[in-house]
Amino acid sequence: NPRKITEDMVIDIYKKSTLPIERYFQCIYCLLFRKYINASKYIIKDIVNKNNVDAAIKEFENFAARGNDTGIFDYDKLFPEAKEIYNILLDIKNN
């Protein structure tokens, strides 16, 4: 029987994984589709810093743009959880 994957399970898998950092940046956005906002925040807190925040923002924008008809990133078209996470990334960049 398949069991439901919880957000705690996602975080535990993240802790054990060894993906390239760019893949984690991509996961930040993808996890939001499953409403795993705390997992996205955990990854941000764990690996995003001033030195790599631009790359994290770029990956976030690239993934978000894929959901638009235009294929161009548009903050106004983000769903609320995505806006929250994007704002966290901007805060890291600007502070």
Secondary structure, DSSP 4 states (H G I P E B T S, - for coil): ---PPPHHHHHHHHHH----HHHHHHHHHHGGGGT-HHHHHHHHHHH--TTTHHHHHHHHHHHHHTTSSSSS--GGGS-HHHHHHHHHHHHHHH-
